[in-house]
Amino acid sequence: MRIVFVHGAFVRDGAWWWQPAADALARHGLRSSAAVLPSCEAEPRGDLFDDAAAVRALLDASDEPVLLVGHSYGGMVITQAGRHPAVHRLVYVTSFLPDVGEALADFGGGEPRHVSHGDGTASVREELVRPLFAQDFDDATYAAAAARLTAQNEVVFGQRTTEAAWRHKPSTYLVCGDDLATPPQMQREHAARATDVVELPVAHHPFVTRPELVADVLLQLTT
């Protein structure tokens, strides 16, 4: 069993975000890797379907069964890519869990959390990052995280999924009960579509700040 992690919106270097959890998993003999999403890192920027293709390429790399983990926007990506035969289970971490024909924009509401740059890309509003997305980061971790914020192709927010992998694969939703970015009640609404649900008292990036808790959940799902 191996783990493939798919990060959320407006960030790059998924391996950095996942590294604390990867280290915790490695101590138990589990290998993991993180996807590089073209919508955040390619030039020109890719779209949702390019992101899904990048994930499928990682899945193609081995016949070993995979826990496919999606965080936030990453839930859109694993839903699109996750019918791959290597996928043993989908894991949604405080993420969107769409059905066929749904787009990220369908789950909006409230004050916009990103700013458009007028060139087809958008970024998260920086003044919201620490209070909503990283309230439990220490100063050094926050500085490293802030250096990895990036602009993302805006088209992904309106693109509608053509697959719903959770209808074909078992799935677990990890509700992050202290998340200020994605309210727990919204998470629970998404989680109603999952096979099973785990809820922990953690914030938006538990794999950064509480990696052992995340590793414990994933380890239980490998059996």
C-alpha positions, -999 to +999 in steps of 0.1 A: +000+000+000+012+035-008-002+070-003-007+096-029-015+131-017-032+159-037-029+194-023-055+222-022-059+254-041-034+283-044-003+265-032+027+248-049+052+222-037+027+196-024+056+175-012+065+202+014+029+203+027+027+166+030+062+159+044+054+158+081+027+132+074+050+114+050+076+111+077+051+098+102+039+072+077+074+062+068+081+053+105+054+027+100+068+015+067+044+033+044+056+051+013+039+082+001+043+109-026+026+142-035+011+152-069+024+183-088-008+200-100-005+218-134-032+243-125-008+256-098+027+249-112+027+245-150+034+273-175+009+279-189-013+269-161-033+237-166-069+230-155-088+206-134-086+178-160-048+184-163-046+180-126-065+148-127-042+135-155-012+143-134-026+122-105-034+094-129+002+094-141+013+090-105-011+061-101+002+045-133+037+044-118+031+012-098+006-016-095+007-012-057-027-003-042-031+034-033-048+054-006-056+086-027-058+116-003-073+149-014-071+181+006-096+209+000-096+216-038-077+183-040-111+165-034-122+178-068-092+162-083-093+128-067-130+126-075-122+131-112-091+108-112-099+082-086-116+055-106-081+043-115-077+006-109-048+012-084-070+032-060-079+012-030-097+040-012-103+077-015-096+099+015-111+134+016-095+158+041-117+189+048-123+188+011-149+192-015-167+160-026-185+167-058-209+146-078-208+144-116-216+178-131-207+198-100-181+226-099-161+241-071-180+274-076-212+255-067-199+252-031-192+289-026-210+315-006-200+343+017-171+366+012-147+358-016-114+344-004-094+349-035-084+378-057-084+377-095-053+390-113-070+397-146-047+373-165-068+341-159-052+334-125-062+340-090-046+338-055-059+335-020-063+368-002-031+369+019-047+386+049-070+356+053-043+329+052-031+329+088-064+335+106-084+311+086-061+285+069-031+284+092-042+295+127-023+267+143+010+272+124+040+284+144+059+314+129+086+293+112+061+270+096+039+298+085+068+316+069+076+285+049+040+280+040+035+316+029+065+312+005+046+284-012+014+303-020+009+307-057-015+318-084-038+292-098-058+289-131-092+304-124-109+281-148-107+252-123-134+269-101-160+267-128-151+233-144-176+205-138-165+170-129-172+143-154-165+115-129-175+107-094-150+082-082-166+079-047-196+062-064-172+034-074-146+033-047-148+032-009-142+066+007-134+081+040-140+118+049-118+133+076-138+162+091-114+188+106-135+201+135-114+232+142-111+243+106-119+280+102-115+280+064-140+252+056-167+252+083-172+218+099-209+219+090-200+223+053-175+194+057-202+172+072-225+179+042-198+167+019-190+138+042-225+125+039-215+111+005-185+092+018-185+056+029-174+065+064-164+096+083-137+104+109-138+136+128-108+151+146-102+183+166-078+197+140-075+228+118-073+231+080-038+216+075-037+187+100-010+169+079+013+198+087+005+205+123-009+171+136+008+146+112+007+117+137-031+120+139-034+119+102-010+090+099-030+071+125-062+075+104-045+064+072-028+035+088-062+022+099-074+024+064-046+003+050-059-028+067 
